[in-house]
Amino acid sequence: ALGQNVPNPFNPSTTIAYSTALRGRVTLRVFDAMGREAATLVDRVLDPGEYSVEWRPASLASGVYFYLLETPDARISRKAVLLR
Protein backbone atom coordinates (compact mmCIF):
# COMPACT_ATOMS: atom_id res chain seq x y z
CA ALA A 1 0.00 0.00 0.00
CA LEU A 2 1.09 3.57 -0.65
CA GLY A 3 -0.42 6.53 1.18
CA GLN A 4 -0.90 10.06 -0.04
CA ASN A 5 1.92 12.32 1.10
CA VAL A 6 1.13 14.60 4.03
CA PRO A 7 0.90 17.54 3.76
CA ASN A 8 0.09 18.00 0.09
CA PRO A 9 0.85 20.56 -1.28
CA PHE A 10 4.01 20.86 0.79
CA ASN A 11 7.02 23.03 1.59
CA PRO A 12 9.71 22.30 2.77
CA SER A 13 9.03 18.61 3.56
CA THR A 14 6.41 15.90 3.35
CA THR A 15 5.94 12.42 4.77
CA ILE A 16 5.06 9.36 2.67
CA ALA A 17 3.64 6.25 4.37
CA TYR A 18 3.85 2.84 2.72
CA SER A 19 3.59 -0.83 3.59
CA THR A 20 4.57 -4.17 2.16
CA ALA A 21 3.04 -7.59 2.70
CA LEU A 22 6.06 -9.63 1.59
CA ARG A 23 9.75 -9.54 2.46
CA GLY A 24 11.76 -8.24 -0.46
CA ARG A 25 13.36 -5.28 -2.19
CA VAL A 26 11.35 -2.09 -1.86
CA THR A 27 12.04 1.06 -3.85
CA LEU A 28 10.37 4.44 -3.51
CA ARG A 29 11.43 6.89 -6.18
CA VAL A 30 10.28 10.40 -7.10
CA PHE A 31 9.90 11.63 -10.69
CA ASP A 32 9.24 15.06 -12.13
CA ALA A 33 6.43 15.75 -14.61
CA MET A 34 8.77 14.94 -17.51
CA GLY A 35 9.49 11.46 -16.12
CA ARG A 36 13.03 12.21 -14.93
CA GLU A 37 14.02 10.65 -11.62
CA ALA A 38 14.33 13.39 -8.99
CA ALA A 39 15.10 11.28 -5.88
CA THR A 40 15.37 7.76 -4.52
CA LEU A 41 13.88 7.71 -1.03
CA VAL A 42 14.03 3.96 -0.33
CA ASP A 43 16.00 1.16 -1.98
CA ARG A 44 16.47 -1.79 0.35
CA VAL A 45 15.16 -5.17 1.45
CA LEU A 46 12.36 -4.80 4.00
CA ASP A 47 10.32 -7.19 6.12
CA PRO A 48 6.52 -7.03 5.91
CA GLY A 49 5.18 -4.01 7.78
CA GLU A 50 4.30 -0.34 7.73
CA TYR A 51 6.91 2.34 7.11
CA SER A 52 7.21 6.05 6.41
CA VAL A 53 9.86 8.34 4.97
CA GLU A 54 10.32 12.10 5.01
CA TRP A 55 11.12 13.83 1.72
CA ARG A 56 12.94 17.19 1.85
CA PRO A 57 13.60 18.30 -1.74
CA ALA A 58 16.06 21.12 -1.10
CA SER A 59 17.01 21.97 -4.68
CA LEU A 60 13.88 21.13 -6.70
CA ALA A 61 11.57 23.69 -8.25
CA SER A 62 7.88 24.07 -7.50
CA GLY A 63 5.71 21.67 -9.43
CA VAL A 64 3.99 18.33 -9.62
CA TYR A 65 6.01 15.24 -8.77
CA PHE A 66 5.06 11.57 -8.86
CA TYR A 67 6.34 9.01 -6.40
CA LEU A 68 6.45 5.33 -7.28
CA LEU A 69 6.55 2.44 -4.81
CA GLU A 70 7.77 -0.92 -6.12
CA THR A 71 7.53 -4.00 -3.88
CA PRO A 72 7.61 -7.74 -4.64
CA ASP A 73 3.81 -7.72 -4.99
CA ALA A 74 2.86 -4.20 -6.13
CA ARG A 75 3.70 -1.12 -8.16
CA ILE A 76 1.80 2.00 -7.07
CA SER A 77 2.19 5.72 -7.74
CA ARG A 78 0.79 8.94 -6.28
CA LYS A 79 1.10 12.67 -7.02
CA ALA A 80 2.73 15.32 -4.78
CA VAL A 81 2.75 19.09 -5.25
CA LEU A 82 5.77 21.11 -4.12
CA LEU A 83 5.18 24.84 -3.58
CA ARG A 84 8.13 27.17 -3.05
C-alpha positions in Angstrom: 0.0 0.0 0.0 1.1 3.6 -0.6 -0.4 6.5 1.2 -0.9 10.1 0.0 1.9 12.3 1.1 1.1 14.6 4.0 0.9 17.5 3.8 0.1 18.0 0.1 0.9 20.6 -1.3 4.0 20.9 0.8 7.0 23.0 1.6 9.7 22.3 2.8 9.0 18.6 3.6 6.4 15.9 3.4 5.9 12.4 4.8 5.1 9.4 2.7 3.6 6.3 4.4 3.9 2.8 2.7 3.6 -0.8 3.6 4.6 -4.2 2.2 3.0 -7.6 2.7 6.1 -9.6 1.6 9.7 -9.5 2.5 11.8 -8.2 -0.5 13.4 -5.3 -2.2 11.4 -2.1 -1.9 12.0 1.1 -3.9 10.4 4.4 -3.5 11.4 6.9 -6.2 10.3 10.4 -7.1 9.9 11.6 -10.7 9.2 15.1 -12.1 6.4 15.8 -14.6 8.8 14.9 -17.5 9.5 11.5 -16.1 13.0 12.2 -14.9 14.0 10.6 -11.6 14.3 13.4 -9.0 15.1 11.3 -5.9 15.4 7.8 -4.5 13.9 7.7 -1.0 14.0 4.0 -0.3 16.0 1.2 -2.0 16.5 -1.8 0.4 15.2 -5.2 1.4 12.4 -4.8 4.0 10.3 -7.2 6.1 6.5 -7.0 5.9 5.2 -4.0 7.8 4.3 -0.3 7.7 6.9 2.3 7.1 7.2 6.0 6.4 9.9 8.3 5.0 10.3 12.1 5.0 11.1 13.8 1.7 12.9 17.2 1.8 13.6 18.3 -1.7 16.1 21.1 -1.1 17.0 22.0 -4.7 13.9 21.1 -6.7 11.6 23.7 -8.2 7.9 24.1 -7.5 5.7 21.7 -9.4 4.0 18.3 -9.6 6.0 15.2 -8.8 5.1 11.6 -8.9 6.3 9.0 -6.4 6.4 5.3 -7.3 6.5 2.4 -4.8 7.8 -0.9 -6.1 7.5 -4.0 -3.9 7.6 -7.7 -4.6 3.8 -7.7 -5.0 2.9 -4.2 -6.1 3.7 -1.1 -8.2 1.8 2.0 -7.1 2.2 5.7 -7.7 0.8 8.9 -6.3 1.1 12.7 -7.0 2.7 15.3 -4.8 2.8 19.1 -5.2 5.8 21.1 -4.1 5.2 24.8 -3.6 8.1 27.2 -3.0 
